[in-house]
Amino acid sequence: MIVSVVLRIVIGLLVAAAVAVAIVPALVIMDLNSGGTGWGLCSEGIAGCRGSYFAGFEMLAVGALALFVLLGFIRAAILLLRRVESQQVQPPADRVPR
């Protein structure tokens, strides 16, 4: 019972982390668009930002890798939760009614 609750909390935290990883690039772009520094990405705003040609690809690759890793952990946690819950429901083998 307690293991099931802990696994559900872990799954919730992993989903929240995946959502955060997916939303952060959009928030950085919105900050740059409104004249900000893009959370420190460009110290003088978008006009003074000098990035390499690969900066966007690198950000995409790191974000995609982080999402895939988080989704893998979510899948593993859900499979573990299903296994724990199925063991709690099944009666012991030596007490099966005849």
C-alpha positions in Angstrom: 0.0 0.0 0.0 2.7 2.5 1.0 4.9 1.4 -2.0 1.9 2.1 -4.3 1.5 5.7 -2.9 5.2 6.4 -3.1 5.3 5.2 -6.7 2.3 7.4 -7.6 4.1 10.4 -6.1 7.3 9.6 -8.0 5.3 9.3 -11.2 3.7 12.7 -10.6 7.1 14.3 -9.9 8.5 12.7 -13.1 5.6 14.0 -15.2 6.0 17.5 -13.7 9.7 17.4 -14.6 8.9 16.3 -18.1 6.4 19.2 -18.5 9.0 21.6 -17.1 11.6 20.4 -19.6 9.2 20.9 -22.4 8.0 24.4 -21.3 11.4 26.0 -20.4 12.5 26.7 -24.0 9.2 28.4 -24.7 9.5 30.6 -21.6 13.1 31.6 -22.6 11.9 32.6 -26.0 9.0 34.6 -24.5 11.4 36.4 -22.2 13.7 37.2 -25.1 10.8 38.4 -27.2 9.6 40.8 -24.4 13.1 42.4 -24.2 14.5 40.2 -21.4 17.8 38.4 -21.2 16.3 34.9 -21.9 17.0 33.8 -18.3 20.7 34.8 -18.8 21.1 33.3 -22.3 21.8 36.7 -23.9 23.1 39.3 -21.4 22.2 42.3 -23.5 18.9 41.0 -24.9 18.1 39.6 -28.3 19.8 42.5 -30.2 23.2 41.8 -28.6 22.9 38.0 -28.5 25.7 36.3 -30.4 25.0 32.6 -30.5 26.6 29.9 -32.7 24.8 28.2 -35.5 24.6 25.0 -33.4 23.1 26.6 -30.2 19.5 25.9 -31.3 20.3 22.4 -32.3 22.2 21.8 -29.1 19.3 23.0 -27.0 16.9 20.9 -29.0 19.1 17.8 -28.6 19.5 18.2 -24.9 15.8 18.9 -24.4 14.8 15.9 -26.4 17.3 13.6 -24.6 16.1 14.8 -21.2 12.5 14.2 -22.3 13.2 10.7 -23.5 15.1 9.8 -20.3 12.2 11.2 -18.2 9.6 9.3 -20.3 11.7 6.1 -19.9 11.7 6.6 -16.1 7.9 7.3 -16.2 7.3 4.1 -18.1 9.5 2.0 -15.8 7.7 3.5 -12.7 4.3 2.8 -14.2 5.3 -0.8 -15.0 6.6 -1.2 -11.4 3.3 0.2 -10.0 1.2 -2.2 -12.1 3.3 -5.1 -10.8 3.0 -4.0 -7.2 -0.7 -3.5 -7.5 -1.3 -6.8 -9.2 0.6 -8.6 -6.4 -1.6 -6.9 -3.8 -4.8 -8.1 -5.5 -3.9 -11.7 -6.1 -4.7 -14.2 -3.3 -1.8 -16.3 -2.1 -1.4 -19.5 -4.1 -1.7 -21.8 -1.1 -5.2 -20.4 -0.1 -7.0 -20.6 -3.4 -10.6 -21.8 -2.8 -11.6 -25.1 -4.4 
